[in-house]
Amino acid sequence: MGVDHNGVHAISDRFVDELAALDPIASTYLGLPGGEEQLTDYSPDGHRARAELAARSLAEVREAEPADDAERIAKAVFTERIGLDLELHEIGADMSSLNVIASPAQELRQVFDLMPGDTDSDWRTIGRRLSAMPEAVLGLRAGLTEAAAAGNVSAARQVRKVAEQCDIWSGRNGEESFFAAMVGRAQGIEDSLRRELETAAESAAEAYAGLADFLRGDLLPKAPVKDAVGEERYRLWSRYFTGAKLDLREAYEWGWQEFSGIEAEMKQVANRIKTGATLAEAAAVLDADERYRVRGQREFEQWMQRLSDQALADLRGTHFEIPDPLMRLECKIAPPGGGVGAYYTGPTDDFSRPGRMWWSVPADRQDFPTWREVSTVYHEGVPGHHLQVATSVHEAQRLNKFQRLACFVSGHGEGWALYAERLMRELGYLSDDGDLLGMLNDQLFRAARVVVDIGMHLELEIPAGTGFHEGEVWTPELGLEFMLSRTITDQAQVRDEIDRYLGWPGQAPSYKLGERLWRAARDEARQRHGANFDVKAFHTEALKMGSMGLDTLREQLVEL
């Protein structure tokens, strides 16, 4: 990245290295060496140390003069992202973080999913990290306690739900703990090492059981009953997840328009599947069709892998530039206990750990209707998250470490992945009406997220002409009813989704709002270039720029 140690790239690289030392869990996610035996300090001191690093690095980047256009973009990305991190720290959002999907309570458990377990040495590392769990959980409890003393506590719904997750991971639900099950999978290790692992796993499970007790006994009595965060707090979170200063009411109205348009097309497809069928009736027809059914979690994992491998092979060289390291993408069923749905974890810097697509499903689920999931494979894999994230990682000559490894803006990333679903239809991969209905329902679901998330947190009125509780103010109960009655998404996922929206304000709308920008940018580029427009080149250059906020992205895409 050059020799100027005071340049934007050099400062950004140093920030990532220093952050990795202060946040070992993030270091593992980013695939950086060091800290593999440690867990992140979520105590007040830990949060303050990371904030001090962010503030110092932000000041240095602001002072730095960009050496070229690449550093100019890098400076804009760093200052926008780290500036928002510090705004959230100032209001105590980092220390009070507790929700059902993406908070320290999940991160302390999920980091073990990314650790290798092939050798005795690997398992010794896992054992030492497991042994650090009791202290790490105490640090988390101390942080949540200090945040609560300042009046920052997540809503009661989130506290209760996370306590239930802790019950599952600790084995309190009558099943084996996550930690015991994990070490039980160790094959061919020394007996003494196995005993050490079992002891460490028991301590980790006890720590999570204690966390559940703390959440119910100490934090829940202080937690507000109201789920809505209000407009001021929501605006900040919206900027964090989109990287844009949005007109929230315009976005709410647009969400309704988008929802209505997709719903109308879905009704046409449903009628082709079965004449006169409602959306729910068409879904029932497809669910009963053996052509769209896979039985068994292992078989579903294999189905995902085959579809993903085929997409990689088909799209490489024809529609996208896909370098060799990106051609490996693993598909896995996630350990039980998390919310229902799919997610992606990126590769390490050297691609020794590949990108991975994870599917979190209820532990007892064995039947999988594939028509609902085809576009999700494209969303999480190729041309979605894997192509996008792994391309950034691969661009070591162009992007600094922060851009390649530590920067993921939901509006950019989820917007691209949703754009990728629709793109696969354009490329002819969703010609089957069952698979098409599944993709359209995913689109409908994301449009509904815009409406429900903004509506619930800002407590907006449901407009006339929508056919749903017109004139009433959004509540979580109405949000659940809307998602259950107006989409055909799996009911277990819908119930988890409402909890997710309420604990992660502003994230859910970022998919559709980000996709809106990607689609508009491509249309504008096509108009500028006319017959000379090369969509493959547009996609390649756009992805090679790395992740950034939507306002910054908009400025850069007009140059393509």
SVG drawing of the C-alpha trace seen along z (x, -y; Angstrom):
<svg xmlns="http://www.w3.org/2000/svg" viewBox="-60 -17 68 58">
<polyline fill="none" stroke="black" stroke-width="0.4" points="0.0,0.0 3.0,-2.3 5.7,-3.6 4.1,-6.7 3.5,-5.6 1.3,-8.7 -0.8,-8.0 -4.4,-7.0 -3.8,-3.4 -1.0,-3.0 -3.1,-4.5 -6.0,-2.3 -3.8,0.8 -2.4,0.0 -5.9,-0.6 -7.0,2.9 -3.9,4.5 -4.4,2.6 -8.1,3.4 -7.4,7.1 -5.3,7.0 -8.1,5.3 -10.8,7.5 -9.7,11.1 -13.1,12.2 -13.1,9.7 -9.5,10.9 -10.8,14.4 -13.7,13.2 -11.2,11.2 -8.8,14.1 -5.9,12.2 -3.2,14.1 -2.8,13.7 -5.3,13.7 -6.7,17.2 -6.6,18.3 -8.3,15.1 -11.8,13.6 -12.8,10.0 -13.0,7.8 -16.6,6.5 -16.1,4.9 -16.2,1.0 -12.4,0.9 -12.5,2.9 -15.1,0.7 -13.2,-2.4 -9.9,-1.1 -11.4,-0.4 -13.1,-3.8 -9.8,-5.5 -8.1,-3.6 -11.0,-4.7 -10.8,-8.3 -7.0,-8.5 -7.1,-6.8 -9.9,-8.9 -8.0,-12.1 -4.9,-10.8 -6.9,-9.9 -8.6,-13.3 -5.2,-15.0 -3.7,-12.8 -3.5,-14.1 -4.6,-11.4 -1.8,-10.4 -4.1,-9.4 -7.7,-8.7 -7.6,-5.3 -6.6,-7.0 -9.3,-9.7 -12.0,-7.0 -10.4,-5.2 -10.4,-8.4 -14.1,-9.0 -14.9,-5.4 -12.8,-5.4 -14.0,-8.7 -17.7,-7.9 -17.6,-4.4 -15.3,-5.1 -17.1,-8.4 -20.4,-6.6 -18.8,-4.0 -17.8,-6.8 -21.2,-8.4 -22.7,-5.1 -20.0,-4.8 -20.9,-8.3 -24.5,-7.3 -23.5,-4.0 -24.8,-1.8 -21.7,0.4 -21.6,1.2 -25.4,1.8 -25.5,4.0 -27.9,6.9 -30.1,8.4 -31.1,11.7 -28.8,11.7 -25.7,9.6 -24.4,8.7 -21.6,9.9 -23.8,12.7 -23.8,14.3 -20.3,13.4 -18.7,15.1 -20.3,18.4 -20.2,18.0 -16.5,17.4 -15.9,21.1 -17.7,21.9 -14.8,20.3 -11.9,22.1 -10.2,25.1 -10.4,28.4 -8.2,30.7 -5.2,31.3 -4.3,31.6 -2.8,28.1 -6.1,26.7 -8.0,28.3 -5.5,27.0 -6.2,23.5 -9.9,24.1 -9.5,25.3 -7.6,22.3 -10.2,20.0 -13.0,21.9 -11.1,21.5 -11.3,17.8 -15.1,17.8 -16.0,17.3 -13.8,14.2 -15.2,12.9 -18.8,13.4 -18.1,11.6 -16.7,8.7 -19.8,8.6 -22.0,8.6 -19.9,5.7 -20.4,3.7 -24.1,4.3 -24.4,3.3 -22.5,0.0 -24.6,-0.7 -27.8,0.0 -26.7,-2.4 -26.5,-5.1 -30.0,-4.2 -29.0,-2.2 -30.8,1.1 -32.2,3.1 -35.9,3.7 -37.3,6.5 -38.1,8.6 -34.4,8.7 -33.3,9.5 -35.7,12.4 -34.9,13.8 -31.1,13.7 -31.6,15.4 -33.4,18.2 -30.5,18.5 -28.1,18.8 -30.3,21.6 -29.8,23.5 -26.1,22.9 -25.5,23.8 -27.6,27.0 -30.2,25.9 -33.0,26.9 -32.2,30.6 -30.0,31.0 -26.2,31.2 -24.5,27.8 -23.1,26.2 -19.6,26.4 -19.8,30.0 -21.2,31.0 -18.3,29.1 -15.5,30.8 -17.3,34.1 -16.6,33.9 -12.8,33.9 -11.5,37.0 -8.2,38.9 -7.0,36.5 -5.0,37.4 -7.0,38.5 -5.4,35.8 -6.4,33.1 -9.9,34.5 -10.3,34.1 -9.0,30.6 -11.5,29.7 -14.4,31.3 -13.5,29.3 -13.2,26.1 -16.5,26.8 -18.2,27.3 -16.9,24.0 -18.1,22.2 -21.5,23.7 -21.7,22.7 -20.7,19.1 -23.6,19.0 -26.0,20.4 -24.9,17.6 -25.3,15.1 -28.9,16.2 -29.5,15.8 -28.0,12.3 -30.1,11.3 -33.3,12.4 -32.5,11.4 -30.5,8.2 -31.1,6.7 -34.7,7.6 -36.1,5.6 -34.4,2.5 -35.3,3.1 -38.0,0.9 -41.1,2.7 -41.4,0.5 -39.6,1.9 -39.6,-1.2 -36.4,-3.2 -37.9,-6.5 -36.9,-8.7 -33.7,-10.3 -32.1,-6.9 -33.4,-5.3 -31.9,-8.0 -28.4,-7.2 -28.8,-3.5 -30.2,-4.0 -27.1,-6.0 -24.9,-3.2 -26.6,-0.5 -27.0,-2.3 -24.3,-5.0 -26.8,-7.5 -28.9,-10.3 -32.3,-9.1 -35.7,-10.7 -37.3,-8.1 -40.9,-8.9 -40.0,-8.9 -38.4,-5.4 -41.5,-4.2 -43.8,-5.4 -41.5,-3.8 -41.5,-0.6 -45.2,-0.4 -45.1,-1.1 -42.4,1.6 -44.4,4.1 -47.5,3.5 -45.8,3.9 -44.1,7.2 -47.3,8.5 -49.1,8.0 -46.5,9.9 -46.5,12.7 -50.3,13.1 -49.7,13.6 -47.1,16.3 -49.4,18.0 -52.2,18.1 -49.8,19.9 -48.9,22.5 -52.6,23.1 -55.4,21.3 -57.1,18.9 -54.7,19.7 -53.9,17.2 -50.2,16.8 -50.6,19.1 -52.4,21.7 -49.7,21.6 -47.1,22.0 -48.9,25.1 -48.9,26.6 -45.2,26.2 -44.5,27.4 -46.4,30.6 -44.5,31.1 -41.7,33.7 -39.7,31.9 -39.1,29.1 -38.3,31.1 -35.1,32.2 -35.3,34.4 -32.6,34.3 -30.2,31.6 -27.2,33.3 -29.0,33.7 -30.1,30.0 -26.5,29.0 -25.4,31.1 -28.2,29.5 -26.9,26.0 -23.4,27.0 -24.3,28.4 -26.3,25.3 -23.6,23.0 -20.9,24.9 -22.9,24.8 -23.5,21.0 -19.8,20.4 -18.9,22.6 -21.6,21.0 -21.0,17.4 -17.2,17.4 -15.9,15.8 -19.4,15.3 -21.0,12.7 -18.3,12.0 -14.6,12.1 -14.1,14.7 -10.4,15.3 -9.3,18.8 -9.3,18.3 -13.0,17.3 -14.0,20.6 -14.1,22.3 -17.3,21.6 -18.5,24.0 -22.1,24.5 -23.0,25.5 -25.9,26.0 -25.2,23.7 -25.2,25.0 -28.6,24.8 -29.7,21.9 -29.6,18.9 -32.4,17.2 -33.8,19.0 -32.2,17.9 -29.0,17.9 -25.8,15.9 -22.3,15.6 -18.9,15.4 -16.0,14.2 -12.6,15.8 -9.4,15.1 -6.9,12.7 -5.0,15.6 -8.1,17.6 -6.9,20.6 -10.4,20.4 -12.9,20.0 -16.0,18.0 -18.9,19.9 -22.6,19.9 -24.4,20.9 -28.1,22.0 -29.6,21.7 -32.6,24.0 -34.7,25.4 -32.8,28.4 -35.7,30.8 -36.4,29.6 -35.8,32.3 -38.0,31.2 -36.8,28.4 -38.9,26.9 -36.1,25.9 -38.3,23.5 -38.1,21.1 -34.3,21.3 -32.8,21.2 -32.5,17.4 -31.1,17.4 -28.2,19.5 -27.5,16.9 -27.9,14.1 -25.5,15.6 -23.1,17.1 -22.6,16.1 -23.3,13.5 -24.2,12.3 -22.2,11.9 -19.4,14.3 -18.6,12.6 -18.8,9.2 -16.9,9.8 -14.3,12.2 -13.6,9.8 -12.8,7.1 -10.5,9.5 -8.7,10.4 -8.0,6.7 -4.9,6.4 -3.2,4.2 -6.0,1.6 -7.7,1.6 -6.2,1.3 -6.9,3.8 -9.8,1.8 -11.6,1.7 -10.8,5.4 -11.5,7.0 -13.1,4.7 -15.6,2.6 -19.1,4.0 -21.9,1.6 -25.2,3.4 -26.8,1.1 -24.0,1.7 -23.6,5.5 -27.2,6.6 -28.3,4.2 -25.8,5.9 -26.9,9.4 -30.6,8.5 -29.7,7.0 -27.9,10.3 -31.1,12.3 -32.9,10.2 -29.9,10.3 -30.0,14.1 -33.6,13.9 -32.4,11.6 -29.7,14.2 -32.4,16.9 -31.8,18.9 -35.3,18.5 -37.4,19.5 -39.2,22.2 -42.3,20.6 -41.7,22.3 -38.2,20.9 -39.4,17.6 -42.2,17.4 -39.5,18.0 -37.4,15.2 -40.3,12.8 -41.3,13.7 -37.8,12.9 -38.1,9.5 -41.6,9.0 -40.3,9.9 -37.5,7.3 -39.9,4.6 -42.2,5.5 -39.1,5.0 -38.8,1.4 -42.4,0.8 -42.5,2.7 -39.1,1.7 -39.5,-2.0 -43.2,-1.8 -42.7,-0.1 -39.7,-2.2 -41.2,-5.5 -44.7,-4.4 -46.1,-5.6 -49.7,-5.3 -50.6,-2.6 -51.8,-4.4 -55.2,-4.0 -55.4,-1.7 -53.1,0.9 -55.8,3.3 -54.2,3.8 -55.4,2.1 -55.6,-1.3 -55.2,-4.3 -53.8,-2.3 -50.3,-2.9 -47.7,-0.1 -47.1,2.2 -45.0,5.4 -48.2,7.4 -49.3,5.7 -45.9,6.2 -46.1,9.9 -49.6,10.2 -48.6,8.3 -45.6,10.5 -47.6,13.7 -50.6,12.7 -49.1,10.8 -46.0,12.8 -45.5,16.6 -42.2,16.7 -41.7,19.6 -43.7,18.8 -40.8,19.7 -38.5,17.3 -41.2,14.6 -41.5,14.8 -37.7,14.6 -37.7,11.7 -39.9,9.4 -37.6,9.9 -34.7,9.1 -36.1,5.9 -36.9,4.6 -33.4,5.3 -31.5,4.2 -33.2,1.0 -32.5,-0.3 -30.8,2.9 -33.8,4.6 -34.6,1.8 -31.0,1.6 -31.5,4.5 -34.1,3.0 -32.8,-0.6 -29.4,0.6 -30.8,2.6 -32.6,-0.5 -29.3,-2.4 -27.5,0.5 -30.4,0.8 -30.5,-3.0 -26.7,-3.2 -26.7,-0.5 -29.5,-2.1 -27.8,-5.5 -24.5,-3.9 -26.4,-2.2 -27.9,-5.6 -24.4,-7.3 -22.7,-4.7 -25.5,-3.6 -24.6,-0.8 -21.0,-0.7 -22.3,0.2 -20.5,3.3 -22.5,4.7 -19.7,7.2 -17.2,4.4 -19.6,2.3 -20.1,5.1 -16.3,5.8 -15.2,2.3 -18.0,1.6 -17.1,4.7 -13.4,4.0 -14.0,0.6 -15.0,2.5 -17.7,1.8 -18.8,-1.8 -21.8,-3.8 -24.5,-4.4 -23.9,-8.1 -20.2,-7.5 -21.1,-4.6 -23.5,-6.9 -20.7,-9.4 -18.3,-6.7 -20.7,-4.8 -21.4,-7.9 -17.8,-7.6 -18.3,-4.2"/>
</svg>
